Structures are given as C-alpha cells and as structure tokens.
Amino acid sequence: MKSFRAFAMRIFSSLVAGTVFLFALISCSDSESRISGLVTAMVLDYSDWDSSPKPRLSVFAETTLDERAVHQIRAVHNQSGLEWQCNNPRIISNNKNSTWAGYSNFVPASGSTIPQGSYTLYYEDMAGDECQSTFSVSYPVELLETSATDFRNMSIDREENIALYDADGLLLYYGERKESWISNYDIKADYGVAEKLRICYRLYSGHTVCMMPVENL
C-alpha cells in the first residue's frame, strides 16, 4: 500500500497536481483497450499570497496499452455537457509496466470554474477504440475566493507535502517534510541543488489539492 501511494503521489508531483485514487466503473469498445484506474484531483494553484487561486483539473488513466497507442482523452461533465480534451496526453510508466496517460491542466473558461459533480473520462487509442470511466469532482467552493495567506490560517484538516525543484524547474523531491527539516537551511543540506519549494496541501482524502506559492530556498 505504501509503495502504491508513493507512486500516485509521484504522478501528481511530476505533473504539478494532487492525487486521489479512484477505482472506476469501466467499459470498453475493444478488449485490447483497458483502463484499470484513475488518478484525479481538483487543483487550486496559488501564484502569490494575496490572490485567489487558479483552479484546474488533473486526470490520469492507468491503461495496459503501449504508450504509442494513446491518442486522446476527454473529460466530460455529465450534468452540463462541458468538455475538456487533450490530444497529446502525458505518459508515465512505472516499474510494474502500467501506463498512465492524462493531463494536469484542464482549466475552466475565463470567469467560470470547474463544475462539481459526476464526470466521464473517454480514452481513445490510435485505432479509434475507446474506453470510458467515471469519476466525481467535489471541493469547498469558498476556497475559490480565499488567498493563500487566509488558507494557511484556516482550521481545516489537511495533509502537508513538500515539492522541491532545481533552477530549471525539475522536480527533485515530493513527500512529507522530514523531521530533520527544521528550516530551509536543513532542506538545502539534503538537496544542495534545490532552488525552489512549494507546499502542497491535500484535503478531503486528496479530492482537493491546494498548491502554495513558489518559495526560493
């Protein structure tokens, strides 16, 4: 369980997203096209400490197909019919030969937000065969008008993780704060090439991920 959770967290962090693992209801038009699970998150991304966050949806499907067979994914809000499409999904593979295809930056139209409720993810391969899987999106709407400063002062259950990046934005570490990391100096002692830090809070079992502003180390 720990190794699986670590893999799910790695997917989020490498794509700048949070995770919640959902076993989905799956149907396929071809037995060769299969989805075995989803990693999804509603991400609230804070660019600074005073502004409200920018919402985005991150969705990744685990499949058994060769990565070259991935063509397109679509996320459709079932109640409204709103649709987000990615024609060049990002591919991640683990050491157990499973493949995750998805996108971490489904953003709403200007002046709107990601609707809550049930969604259907459609996965299509190069041959035109399609799988679909359902998931849901829910989050506290009051956070959409909350600054990063106010969020940190809120009394709300949350799990803190730290993301460290080098000068080029390459992820070096994502996970819990180590007990020895009392200050940023301690972090630099372990990761000398780390230049940037982001605190990421997972809420409601990971359904919502709040990414604090980038900090210099």
C-alpha positions in Angstrom: 0.0 0.0 0.0 2.8 2.4 0.8 4.5 1.8 -2.5 1.3 2.3 -4.4 0.5 5.5 -2.6 4.0 6.8 -3.3 3.5 6.1 -7.0 0.2 8.0 -7.0 1.9 10.9 -5.3 4.8 10.9 -7.8 2.3 11.2 -10.6 0.8 14.3 -9.1 4.0 15.9 -8.2 5.7 15.4 -11.5 2.7 17.0 -13.2 2.1 19.6 -10.6 -1.2 18.1 -9.4 -2.6 16.3 -6.3 -4.0 12.9 -6.2 -6.9 10.9 -5.1 -7.0 7.3 -6.4 -10.4 6.1 -7.6 -11.3 2.6 -8.9 -13.6 3.4 -11.7 -16.5 1.8 -13.5 -15.1 0.9 -16.9 -16.5 0.0 -20.2 -14.6 -0.5 -23.5 -15.4 -0.9 -27.1 -12.4 -3.2 -27.6 -11.0 -5.9 -25.2 -7.5 -4.6 -26.0 -8.3 -1.2 -24.7 -8.5 -1.2 -21.0 -8.4 1.3 -18.1 -7.7 -0.1 -14.7 -7.9 3.1 -12.6 -7.9 6.8 -12.3 -5.8 9.4 -10.5 -7.8 12.7 -10.4 -7.5 16.0 -8.4 -9.1 19.4 -8.3 -6.0 21.6 -8.1 -6.1 25.2 -6.6 -2.9 26.9 -7.7 -1.9 30.0 -5.8 0.5 32.3 -7.7 1.0 34.6 -4.7 0.0 35.0 -1.1 -2.8 37.6 -1.7 -4.7 36.5 -4.7 -7.3 33.8 -5.1 -6.2 30.5 -6.7 -6.5 29.4 -10.3 -8.5 26.1 -10.5 -7.6 23.3 -12.8 -8.5 19.6 -13.1 -5.9 16.8 -13.3 -7.0 13.5 -14.7 -4.8 10.4 -15.4 -5.9 6.9 -16.5 -4.0 3.7 -16.0 -4.0 1.5 -19.1 -2.4 -1.6 -20.4 -1.8 -0.2 -23.8 1.6 0.7 -25.3 2.1 4.4 -24.8 2.3 4.9 -28.6 -1.3 3.8 -28.8 -2.6 6.7 -26.7 -4.3 9.3 -28.9 -6.8 11.4 -26.9 -8.5 11.8 -23.6 -11.7 13.8 -22.9 -13.3 14.7 -19.6 -17.0 15.5 -19.8 -19.1 16.9 -17.0 -22.2 14.8 -17.2 -24.7 17.3 -15.9 -23.8 20.3 -18.1 -22.1 18.6 -21.1 -19.0 20.8 -20.7 -16.0 19.0 -22.2 -12.2 19.2 -21.9 -10.0 17.5 -24.4 -6.3 16.7 -24.7 -4.8 15.4 -27.9 -1.3 14.8 -26.6 -1.7 13.1 -23.2 1.3 13.0 -20.9 2.6 9.4 -20.4 4.1 8.0 -17.2 5.1 4.4 -16.7 6.1 2.6 -13.5 8.3 -0.4 -12.9 5.3 -2.7 -13.0 4.7 -2.0 -16.6 1.5 0.0 -16.1 1.0 3.2 -18.1 -0.8 6.4 -17.0 -2.0 8.8 -19.7 -3.5 12.1 -18.9 -3.4 15.8 -18.5 -2.9 18.1 -15.4 -4.1 21.4 -16.8 -7.8 21.2 -17.7 -8.8 24.8 -17.0 -12.2 26.5 -17.0 -13.3 29.3 -19.3 -12.5 32.8 -18.2 -14.9 33.9 -15.4 -16.0 30.4 -14.6 -14.7 27.4 -12.7 -14.5 23.6 -12.8 -18.1 22.4 -12.1 -18.7 19.9 -9.4 -20.5 16.6 -9.9 -20.0 13.4 -12.0 -17.7 13.2 -15.0 -16.9 10.6 -17.7 -13.4 10.2 -18.9 -13.1 8.9 -22.5 -9.9 7.3 -23.6 -9.2 6.7 -27.3 -6.3 4.9 -28.9 -4.7 5.3 -32.3 -7.0 2.7 -33.8 -10.1 4.6 -32.7 -11.1 2.2 -29.9 -12.5 4.0 -26.9 -12.8 3.2 -23.2 -14.7 5.3 -20.7 -14.6 5.6 -16.9 -16.5 7.7 -14.4 -15.3 9.9 -11.6 -16.5 12.8 -9.5 -15.3 16.2 -8.6 -16.1 18.0 -5.3 -14.4 20.8 -3.4 -15.2 23.5 -0.9 -16.3 26.4 -3.1 -15.3 29.0 -0.5 -11.6 28.2 -1.3 -12.0 29.8 -4.7 -12.2 33.2 -3.0 -9.5 32.5 -0.3 -6.0 33.8 -0.5 -3.0 31.6 0.3 -2.4 33.6 3.4 -6.0 33.1 4.6 -5.9 29.4 3.7 -2.9 28.8 5.9 -4.8 30.4 8.8 -7.9 28.3 8.3 -8.7 25.5 10.7 -9.1 22.6 8.3 -7.9 19.1 8.1 -5.1 18.8 5.6 -2.0 16.8 4.8 1.1 18.7 4.0 3.7 17.7 1.4 6.7 19.5 0.1 7.9 19.7 -3.5 11.5 20.7 -4.3 12.7 21.9 -7.7 16.1 22.7 -9.2 16.8 26.0 -11.0 15.3 24.6 -14.2 12.0 23.5 -12.5 12.9 19.8 -12.4 11.2 18.0 -9.5 13.8 16.7 -7.0 11.5 15.6 -4.2 7.8 15.3 -3.3 6.6 14.0 0.0 6.2 14.7 3.7 8.5 17.1 5.5 11.4 15.2 7.1 11.8 15.5 10.8 15.3 16.9 10.3 13.9 19.8 8.1 13.5 22.4 10.8 14.4 25.3 8.4 15.1 25.8 4.7 18.8 25.5 5.6 18.2 21.9 6.6 16.5 21.2 3.3 19.4 22.7 1.4 21.8 20.5 3.4 20.0 17.4 2.0 19.2 18.8 -1.5 22.0 21.2 -2.4 20.8 21.8 -5.9 17.2 22.6 -4.8 16.3 26.2 -5.6 12.5 26.3 -5.3 10.0 25.0 -2.8 6.2 24.6 -2.9 4.0 23.4 0.0 1.1 21.3 -1.3 -1.9 20.6 0.9 -4.2 17.6 0.3 -7.8 18.0 1.5 -10.7 15.6 1.7 -8.7 12.4 1.1 -7.0 14.1 -1.8 -10.0 15.3 -3.7 -8.7 18.8 -3.5 -5.0 19.9 -3.6 -4.0 23.5 -2.7 -0.6 24.5 -4.0 1.0 27.3 -2.1 3.1 30.0 -4.0 6.7 29.1 -5.1 9.3 30.0 -2.5 13.0 30.5 -3.0 15.4 28.4 -0.9 
